[in-house]
Amino acid sequence: MLKVSGEALEGSLGYGIDPMVLQTIANEVAAAASEGVQIAVVVGGGNFFRGVDRWDGMERATADYVGMLATVMNAICLQSALEARGIATRVQTAIEMQEIAEPYIRRRAIRHLERGRVVIFGAGTGNPFFTTDTAAALRAAEIGADAFFKATKVDGVYDKDPMKNPDAILHKNLTFKQVIDQGLSVMDETAITLCKENDIPIVVFNLTRPGNIIRAITGDQDVGTSIKCCCEAAVEEVI
């Protein structure tokens, strides 16, 4: 399962989709898929609209539904970019939009993956008050994903915000318990708990570094931060 934040898609534009960023993601996902890796993708919608950033007078539930629609726009654009590279791709949405995407059906999604198609899940969980990180963790558990890859704008998980603190320390290996106990900013606690309970390891890595997506997906241990269950995690290393 690959989770790409909507903010990452805007690149240097500050809003919307940067075609160069989209092409880079598509190239690397296509390369991994061509190697036989079964890939599912969840894309956020923050480059267009985030429910938590709603204006006064707008209900949170309504704002979250708008955000879900934003994720579908991103999903369709990524589908187009992948298919331009010869990679069969299907978009499935948690809110039915039959003219532009399939409704989410777990068994159909698994069949697509088994047939070598990339599956992009849109519209989050279909419910307000849940993040796209949680949607990605939920879908990862449902399809039996071997790992959860979160593509971000930083090199991994730090002890504090590296954008605001130049002395922030990058963790290379963590346990789920450490992430929860230390309140590390990886993803929301619901998503972390879903991965923990279903024994799905997480890799957090930098999307903006060329080649990182395929390196992470193909198991390069030097990419990003690895988060696993206590029984599997090695002694923590820091840079």
C-alpha positions, 0 to 999 in steps of 0.5 A: 500500500502506497499512501501519497499526500495531496500536498506532495502532488502540488510540488512548488505550485502551492495548489493543485497538481504539479505535472512534473511531480505527478509524472515522477510518481507515475514513472516510479510506480510503473517501474515497480509494477513492471517488476511484478509488485502488486501496488495499491495507492491511496492519494490524499486531497490536501492539494485541493481541500482539507476538511480540517481547514474548513471556513467558519460556518461549514460543518466538519462532515460537509467539509470532509465530503468535499475533501473526499471528492478532492482525493478522487480528482487526484486518483483519476489524474494518477490513473491517467498518468499510469495508463499513459505509461502502459500500466493497467490501472483501476480507480475504486471509490468509497462513494459511488461514482459509476461514470468515472470509477468503480465502487470499492469492492474488496474482492474485485480490488484483490483480483485486479492486483492479482492480475497485475493492475495498479488499484487506486482507492479514492474518497477515503473510507467514505465517512467523515472524521477519518483521515486518508491515512486511516483509509489507507491503513484500512484498505491495506488490512482489507487487501492483505498488504505486506507493507504500508509506504507513506510518501512525505516531504521529509526523509522519515520520522523525526523526534520533532518537526524538521521544518521548524527545528534544524536539530531534529533527529531522524529515527531509522527504526521504531516500534509502533509502541514508541510511535504512540507513546512518544506522540511522533507525527507519523500519521493519526493514531487510528491509522497506526493502531490499524497497522499495529493490530494487523501486523503491517509494517510502515515505511515513511520516506521522502517522495521528493527524492528521485527513485525513492518510491521504487527503492522503498517498495522494493525493500531498500533498507536505507530509505526512510524510517521503518516502523514494526511490531516490538517483536520485529523491530531492531534496536533503534538507530538515529542519524 
